[in-house]
Amino acid sequence: MPTSPHRRHRPSRPRSTASVAPAGAEGGWYKPLRDADIQRIHEASLSVLQHTGIEVMPSPCRDIFAAAGAVIDAEHNRVKIPPAMVEDALASAPSQVLLAGRDPRHDIILGGRRVYMGTGGAAVKVLDLDTGQARPSTLRDVAEIARLVDALDNIHFYLRACVARDISADVLDINTFYAALSHTTKHVTGNCFSVASVQDVVGMAALVAGSHAAYRERPIVSMTNCWTVSPLRYAPDTVEVLSEIVRQGIPVFLSSAPQSGATSPAALAGTLVQINAEELSGVVYTQLLRPGAPIVLGYVPSVSDLRTGNYVGGSPEFAMMHAAAAQLGQFYGLPVYNSSGLSDSKIPDIQAGYEKGMTSTAAALAGSNFIHHSAGLLESMMTVAYEQYVIDDDINGAVMRMVRGIEVNDETLSLDVIDEVCRGAGHYLGTEQSLRLMHSEYYYPHTGDRRSRADWEAAGSDDMRTVARRTARHILATHHPQPLTPDVDAAIRQRFPIVLDAG
């Protein structure tokens, strides 16, 4: 029966599909690299580290490498790392990393082939939810997107998605983390631009957790750090920040982001060798600094359109390299952070849908652990859109259902059901098994439309973007995550220059 006019514009709230598409389901089904390929990339990476080395300017970082036995080529400012040092570091790094949520239901344990999908990026524009036009991103957007993510079941963590362009750089880091942490109960990740900011964020997290010890036991915030400038160079200021993160015992994502054909070889295998060498050097440095430091391999390789030199995020080559990165992390027994869900499209359209679906499916089926960028981003990470988070939550739900795979057991083989239907029941739709499995075996989209054309037309003929915008508005009007307690919020505001209004 056609939908009534009364229900025509009623917002729909995504339903929980945790049993159908569970966070942390194990992937590993897609393997673009053969075992022999992984071994060759590993050996080539060790060769790069030993013979080409990493550019590290005179610094405490270089002194730490030297004291541990690395070869220092002072003339060219290169640190050459022997294979044995790499092996020792790999043995020291933990195979699992806990990322806690303010609500323990959202705890994440990275490692193995467990898959979690979330946000990411440093977009500088937002598609306004009312006008649909691009505008500069603000601190309020950081908070409102956190609130939206809190309500979406298939976005498992919140890595701040856009830059607050309406506040000054000297208070940016602490305010970004505050806006995120106070508006979602899921795990929060971000980056800091100074040592002092790292210390401030840790202090704030400790206030929320109850103490520094409680925060270290259950780290409710983690940090990303892009300490390399590809190819194979350390950025001195960023290394200082990384060093402070490691000393504080904060889980850190070692993010390296070469662009094939520009800052890494055009050959995809060559880009994997280079990024793997950069990652392994980061494992060595962090483990020398603090043995057992909770680190996550941060492979974020990207692609150039060799016709123009432009960055490309929604390509099959991007998808394959991120799946391959998952295999490398599994080879080393360490958790992996990488990307999916990027699109070069400027609006939520067909191009965005196929690019996001392709890259997210590849990374997740490969068993990547912490897939950031999987929701919200457009225009090669320059822009986010509120409605895109709703659409991408739907895509992620379908992807995670594929990651979960097909259960094969005595019940699901269905011999008795097949026999029952073939002996006279006529069809399977009304069987007890169909009724029992309809909400546990199948993922139902909350934004994608499966109605007949007649019903869809009767309901207004809305496309997916229109439905998603309506859903986003409904969530922002009705969903209010558990706030920080008044005492904790007051303590944070007394100690730090928080500019976001309460509420």
LINWORA-V696265 format. One record per residue. N is the residue number from 1. RES is the residue in one letter. PSI is psi as a letter, one per 30 degrees, with the letter a starting at -180 (999 if undefined). Layout:
n->(N,N)
res->(RES,RES)
psi->(PSI,PSI)
This chain:
n->(1,2,3,4,5,6,7,8,9,10,11,12,13,14,15,16,17,18,19,20,21,22,23,24,25,26,27,28,29,30,31,32,33,34,35,36,37,38,39,40,41,42,43,44,45,46,47,48,49,50,51,52,53,54,55,56,57,58,59,60,61,62,63,64,65,66,67,68,69,70,71,72,73,74,75,76,77,78,79,80,81,82,83,84,85,86,87,88,89,90,91,92,93,94,95,96,97,98,99,100,101,102,103,104,105,106,107,108,109,110,111,112,113,114,115,116,117,118,119,120,121,122,123,124,125,126,127,128,129,130,131,132,133,134,135,136,137,138,139,140,141,142,143,144,145,146,147,148,149,150,151,152,153,154,155,156,157,158,159,160,161,162,163,164,165,166,167,168,169,170,171,172,173,174,175,176,177,178,179,180,181,182,183,184,185,186,187,188,189,190,191,192,193,194,195,196,197,198,199,200,201,202,203,204,205,206,207,208,209,210,211,212,213,214,215,216,217,218,219,220,221,222,223,224,225,226,227,228,229,230,231,232,233,234,235,236,237,238,239,240,241,242,243,244,245,246,247,248,249,250,251,252,253,254,255,256,257,258,259,260,261,262,263,264,265,266,267,268,269,270,271,272,273,274,275,276,277,278,279,280,281,282,283,284,285,286,287,288,289,290,291,292,293,294,295,296,297,298,299,300,301,302,303,304,305,306,307,308,309,310,311,312,313,314,315,316,317,318,319,320,321,322,323,324,325,326,327,328,329,330,331,332,333,334,335,336,337,338,339,340,341,342,343,344,345,346,347,348,349,350,351,352,353,354,355,356,357,358,359,360,361,362,363,364,365,366,367,368,369,370,371,372,373,374,375,376,377,378,379,380,381,382,383,384,385,386,387,388,389,390,391,392,393,394,395,396,397,398,399,400,401,402,403,404,405,406,407,408,409,410,411,412,413,414,415,416,417,418,419,420,421,422,423,424,425,426,427,428,429,430,431,432,433,434,435,436,437,438,439,440,441,442,443,444,445,446,447,448,449,450,451,452,453,454,455,456,457,458,459,460,461,462,463,464,465,466,467,468,469,470,471,472,473,474,475,476,477,478,479,480,481,482,483,484,485,486,487,488,489,490,491,492,493,494,495,496,497,498,499,500,501,502,503)
res->(M,P,T,S,P,H,R,R,H,R,P,S,R,P,R,S,T,A,S,V,A,P,A,G,A,E,G,G,W,Y,K,P,L,R,D,A,D,I,Q,R,I,H,E,A,S,L,S,V,L,Q,H,T,G,I,E,V,M,P,S,P,C,R,D,I,F,A,A,A,G,A,V,I,D,A,E,H,N,R,V,K,I,P,P,A,M,V,E,D,A,L,A,S,A,P,S,Q,V,L,L,A,G,R,D,P,R,H,D,I,I,L,G,G,R,R,V,Y,M,G,T,G,G,A,A,V,K,V,L,D,L,D,T,G,Q,A,R,P,S,T,L,R,D,V,A,E,I,A,R,L,V,D,A,L,D,N,I,H,F,Y,L,R,A,C,V,A,R,D,I,S,A,D,V,L,D,I,N,T,F,Y,A,A,L,S,H,T,T,K,H,V,T,G,N,C,F,S,V,A,S,V,Q,D,V,V,G,M,A,A,L,V,A,G,S,H,A,A,Y,R,E,R,P,I,V,S,M,T,N,C,W,T,V,S,P,L,R,Y,A,P,D,T,V,E,V,L,S,E,I,V,R,Q,G,I,P,V,F,L,S,S,A,P,Q,S,G,A,T,S,P,A,A,L,A,G,T,L,V,Q,I,N,A,E,E,L,S,G,V,V,Y,T,Q,L,L,R,P,G,A,P,I,V,L,G,Y,V,P,S,V,S,D,L,R,T,G,N,Y,V,G,G,S,P,E,F,A,M,M,H,A,A,A,A,Q,L,G,Q,F,Y,G,L,P,V,Y,N,S,S,G,L,S,D,S,K,I,P,D,I,Q,A,G,Y,E,K,G,M,T,S,T,A,A,A,L,A,G,S,N,F,I,H,H,S,A,G,L,L,E,S,M,M,T,V,A,Y,E,Q,Y,V,I,D,D,D,I,N,G,A,V,M,R,M,V,R,G,I,E,V,N,D,E,T,L,S,L,D,V,I,D,E,V,C,R,G,A,G,H,Y,L,G,T,E,Q,S,L,R,L,M,H,S,E,Y,Y,Y,P,H,T,G,D,R,R,S,R,A,D,W,E,A,A,G,S,D,D,M,R,T,V,A,R,R,T,A,R,H,I,L,A,T,H,H,P,Q,P,L,T,P,D,V,D,A,A,I,R,Q,R,F,P,I,V,L,D,A,G)
psi->(k,k,k,l,e,e,f,e,g,k,k,k,k,k,l,k,h,e,f,e,i,k,k,g,l,k,b,g,f,k,j,f,k,l,e,e,e,e,e,e,e,e,e,e,e,e,e,e,e,e,e,e,a,k,j,j,l,k,l,e,e,e,e,e,e,e,f,f,g,l,k,j,i,e,e,g,h,k,k,k,j,l,e,e,e,e,e,e,e,e,f,e,k,k,f,k,k,k,j,l,l,e,j,f,f,g,k,k,j,k,l,b,g,k,k,k,k,a,a,l,l,h,k,f,l,k,j,k,f,e,f,g,l,k,l,k,l,l,e,e,e,e,e,e,e,e,e,e,e,f,f,j,e,g,j,f,l,j,j,k,f,l,k,j,g,g,l,l,e,f,g,e,e,e,e,e,e,e,e,e,e,f,g,l,g,l,k,k,k,a,l,k,f,l,e,e,e,e,e,e,e,e,e,e,e,e,e,e,f,f,l,e,e,e,e,e,e,i,j,f,k,l,k,l,j,i,f,k,j,k,k,h,k,k,j,e,e,e,e,e,e,e,e,e,e,e,e,f,g,k,k,k,j,j,j,k,i,l,j,k,f,d,g,l,k,f,k,e,e,e,e,e,e,e,e,e,e,e,e,e,e,e,e,e,e,e,f,e,e,j,k,g,k,j,l,k,k,i,j,i,k,a,k,k,j,f,f,f,g,k,k,k,f,h,l,e,e,e,e,e,e,e,e,e,e,e,e,e,e,e,e,f,g,k,l,k,k,a,l,l,g,l,k,f,l,f,l,j,a,e,e,e,e,e,e,e,e,e,e,e,e,e,e,e,f,f,g,k,e,j,j,l,g,f,k,f,k,l,h,h,g,f,k,l,k,e,f,e,e,e,e,f,e,e,e,e,e,e,e,f,e,e,e,e,a,k,k,j,a,e,e,f,f,h,e,e,e,e,e,e,e,f,g,f,f,e,l,f,e,g,l,e,e,e,e,e,f,f,g,f,f,k,k,k,k,f,e,k,k,g,l,l,e,e,e,e,e,f,f,f,h,k,l,e,e,e,e,e,e,e,e,e,e,e,e,f,f,f,k,j,l,k,l,k,l,e,e,e,e,e,e,e,e,e,e,l,i,k,f,k,k,k,999)
